[in-house]
């Protein structure tokens, strides 16, 4: 029998996976929400460009970006609360799975920077 806590913690990491990120972007294209797509795409490109040079938790950086932009997109307090709670639980999962503090910290920092770049650059496209 597998340890349900480890399995649950690993499952939460999927929220920052490339397939999940692409699914969220694809869903936005169906609704023709191009600003959202450009914001998340700019952030994704930044995360991967910087990831070639530095080691950090890319899952966490991508998850942070998705939380920020979906909160801005839906602009509903109940969804925002839910997204923040899930984000905090997932952040705890990284510590539970013994990810290094340095990689977690840099993942958050680059998630913030990527979100800011996406937010400010996407409207220029």
N, C-alpha and C positions, 0 to 999 in steps of 0.2 A: 504494500500500500504506500502510495507516495505521500509525502508531507504536503498537506493542503496549503500551509502557509507559504512554502517555497513555490509551489505551483501557482498560487494566487499572485504572489509578488512578480513572478516571471510573466504571467499573463498581462499584468498591468503595463509591463514594458512595451507591449504591442501597440499601445497608444502613441508611441513615438517611432513606430516602425515606418519604413518607406512605403510598404503596401497600404497601410492605414492612411498615411499622409496623402498618397495619390488618390485613394478612394474619396477622401474629403474634398480634394481639389476637383475630381471628376464630377462629384455631386454638384459642386458649385457651377460647373460648366453647363450642366443640364438646366439649371435655373438662370443661366446667363449672368451670373454674378462675377463679372470679370475683374472688378477691383479686388475682391477677395482672392481670386485665383492669382492675380499679379502679386498681391501682398505675400501670399504664402510661397509663391514661386521664387520671388526675390530672396525671401528668408532662407528657403531651401538651398538655393545656389550659394548664398553666403556661408551657410553652415558647412556645406561640402567643400567649398574652396578653402576655408580656414582649417577644415579638418584634414586637409592634405599636409599641413605644416604642424599642427598642434594636436595633442591627444586630449580629448575631452569626451564626455558622454553625449554623443549625437542624438541618442534616443530622447534624452532629457531636453536637449535644445529644441528638437523638433516638436516634442510634446508641448513645451512652453509656448512656442509659436502658435500651435493649433489652439491652445487654450485662449491665448490673447485674442486671436482673430475671430474665433467663434463667439467669444463673449462680446466683442465689438459688433459682430454681425447680428446676433440675435437680440442684443440689448434688452434682455429680460433678467430681472434680479433672481428669479428662481433658477434659471439656467446658469447664470453666473455663479451662484452659490454652489450648485451641483458641480460645475466644472472646476472651481477652486478646490472643493473638497476632494474630488477625484485626483486632481493634480497633487495635492498635499499627501494623500495616501500613496500615490505613485512615487513621490519623492521619498517617502519613508521606505518604500520597497527597495529603492536603490541602496539605502543604508542597511536594510535588513539582509540584502543579498551581498553585502560587504564590498560594494563598489567604493573605490578610493574617494576620499573627501575632495581631493584635488580635481578629479575628473567630474565629480558632481558639481563642484563650484564653478569650474570652467563651462560646464554644460549649461548652467543657469545664466552665467554671464553672456555666453555667446547666443543663448536663446533670447535674452533681452536685446542685445545688439541687433540680432537678425530681425526681431519684431519691429524695432525702431526703423531699421533700413526699409523693411517692407512697407511700413506705415507711411513713411515720408517719400519713398521713391515711386511706389505704385501709382499714385495719382498723376505723376509726371508722364506716364506712358500713354 
